[in-house]
Structures are given as C-alpha cells and as structure tokens.
Amino acid sequence: MTSIELVTQEAVIKSEEWYQSMVDDITAINVETKTTAAVTVLHGKWEIGQKIYEEYEGRNRKETYGEGLMQSLSNDVGLSTSDLYACLKFYSKYQLPTFEKVEMELPEGKNMSWYKLKQEYLPDTKRQKKERSTYKISDVLEILGNWLVDEGLVIDSDVKEWVDSFEKLLVLKNK
C-alpha cells in the first residue's frame, strides 16, 4: 500500500461511527483505569500510615525506638523512610473512619496522585522544605549584587548590568 492509500484508508476508518465509538470507549476505559490505580495507591498509603500510627505513635513506641523503628521498617518492607513518614502524615492529616470518607475530603478527590498529595498537601519537615526551596537565578543574583554594593565592591548603578551579564553567562554555560 502506498502512503496515499494509507492516509485515505485512515480517513475512511476515522469517519466511521463505530470507530469513533470504539475510540471513546477505549479512552474512557484508559482514564478510569488510571484513576482507579491512583486511588488504589492512595488507599494503600493511607492504610500504611494508619498501621504506623497505631503501632508507632499510638503506643508511644516513637519515644522508645525513635528513628530506628522507621529505618528498620524501611529496610524490611522496601519503602523509603521518607515515604513511610509521608504515609504517616497522610493518615495523621486524614484520620477518618474509612478511606471512602478520606477520598471525599481530598482537595482534588479521585484526581489526586500520591506524588501530588505528598508534594502539595502534606506538611513538610524543615529539611524537606530546605531541599525544595528554589530561587530564580535573577533573585539570587540581585541579592548578591546588593551585597556587593553594601560592601562597596561595586556601585549601585552597576548591579542591574552585572546581574544581566551574569544571567547570560549562566544561560550560555547550561546550553
């Protein structure tokens, strides 16, 4: 078959009502599957957090075993300690009788992913906030430029030009 014949055949297929119906059905199945999978992951993470809360926090084992308990658990179940702590935070924030009730309380409902929940809706530790804090290069350069002026190393009128030049240099270096 030539490429023209293939394009013509594809156009004919796409114009068929049964084909469009099949595309719509497959798309709906795909979206539902992804949503169901995301909700299943959240449910599992919430249950993990519940179990940790009941055994670790609820029975005052945190004071006895400290970080060692979470590290041992991490080694034995194959989840990182940060993920285990995130599960604990998730359950602690949403201590409801059932996960179905938790689902209704989630900011984005069934459209929530575990990653998004951890990044945007669970409280961070100071260390995590520090690791994720980001600044625009121009902001950092402006702060540095102002410091240079304060120290008398450059004059105020040179700061903007200096920041622009340095930004261009960084952009070129990162290409």
N, C-alpha and C positions, 0 to 999 in steps of 0.2 A: 504494500500500500504506500502511496506517496504521501508526503506531508499535507498536501492539499486535500486528499481524500480523508486523511485522519481528522483534520480540522472540520471538514464538512460532516463527517460521521459524529464527531463530538458535539457539534452544534445541533444535530438532529436528536441525539440522545438527550441533551440538556433541555430541549423543548418539550420532551415527553412529560406528561403529568405524573405518570408512575415513577419516573426517575426523580423528579423534584420531591415527591412524597418520600421516596427512599432516602434522599439526602437529608430532608427534615427529620425523619425518624432516627437516622444514624447520628445526626448532630445532637438530638435530644438525649439519646442513649449515652453518648460520649460525655455530655455536660453532666447528666445525672450520675454517671459512674465516677467522674472526678469529684463531684460534690459529696457523694456518699463516701468515697475514700477519705476525703479531708475531714468529714465529720467523724468517721471511724477512728482516724488518728487522734483527733481531739478527745474523743471519748476515752480512748486508751490512755492518753496523757493525763486526763483528769482522774481516772481510776488509779494510775500510778501515784499521782500526787495525794490522793485520798489514803492510799495504803501507807505511804511515807508519813503523812500527817498523823495517822492513827498510831503507828508504831514508833515514830521518831519524836514527833512533837508532843503528841497526846500522852505519852507515857514517860515524859521527861528523860528520854534517852539522849537527847541532844546535849544536855549538861554532862552526862556521864561519858559519852563516847565522842562528842564533838564532831569534827570534820572526818575523823577516821571511819565513822559509820558510813557516811556518804561515799567516801573513797572505796571502801570495801564493796559496797553495794554496786558502785560503778564498775568495778573490776568483775564482779560476779554476774551482772545482768547485761553487760555490754552497752550501757548508756553512759554518756559523759556525766561527770558530776554537775556541770552547768545545766545539762538537760534535766537531770534529776531535780536540781533546785528549781528549775523553771516549772516542772510538773508540780512541785510542792507549792510554788507561788500561785500557779493556776488554780489548784484546789483551794488554797487559802483564800484567794480572792472570790471564788465562786463556791462557797460551802453551802450548797443546796442539796435537798434530799435526793434528787435524781439528776442524771445528766440531761435528760429532756428539758428540765427546768433551766439548767445551765445554758443549753442551746438557745433558749428564748431570751436569755439575758446578754448573750454575746453581742458586742456592738455591731457586728456585721452578720449575725445569725449564721446560717449554713454556708455563707460565702467566706467564712474565716478559715485561714490556714494556720497550722501550728507555727510556722515561721512568722507570719504577720502578728499573731497573738503575742508571741514572745517579744518581738521587736517593738511593737507599738502599744501594747495594752497591759503588759505585766510590769510591775515596778522593778527598776534596775538597782543593782548594788552600785556603790560608789565606783568600784573598779570597772564594772561594765560601762558605766556612763563615761568614765575617763577614756576607756579604749575606743568608744564610739564617737567621742566628741570630735567634730571636724570643723575646720575653719576654711573660709575661702582664702586662697593664696593672697588675694589683694588685701584682705583684712589683716593677715599676719604681716605682710609687707608694710602696710600702713602703720601698724603698731611698732614695728621695728624702726621704720622711718621716723616716727615721732620720738622714739627713744634716742635715736641718733641726734635729732635736733636738740632734745633735752640735754644730752651730754656735750653739746657743742661741736659735734663731729661733722655735721652738715648744717646748712642754713635752711630755714623753713621753706623757702621758695623752691629748693631742690628736691624736696620729698616726693612730690607728685611725679616729677620726671624720673626720679630714681626708682620709684615703685613700678612705673610703667616699663622702664627698661629692664628691670629685674624680672617682671612677669613675662615679657617677651623672651628673655633668655631661658626661663624655665620651660616655656611652651616649646621652644626650639629643641631643648635638650630632651624633652619627653617624646618627641616625634620619632 
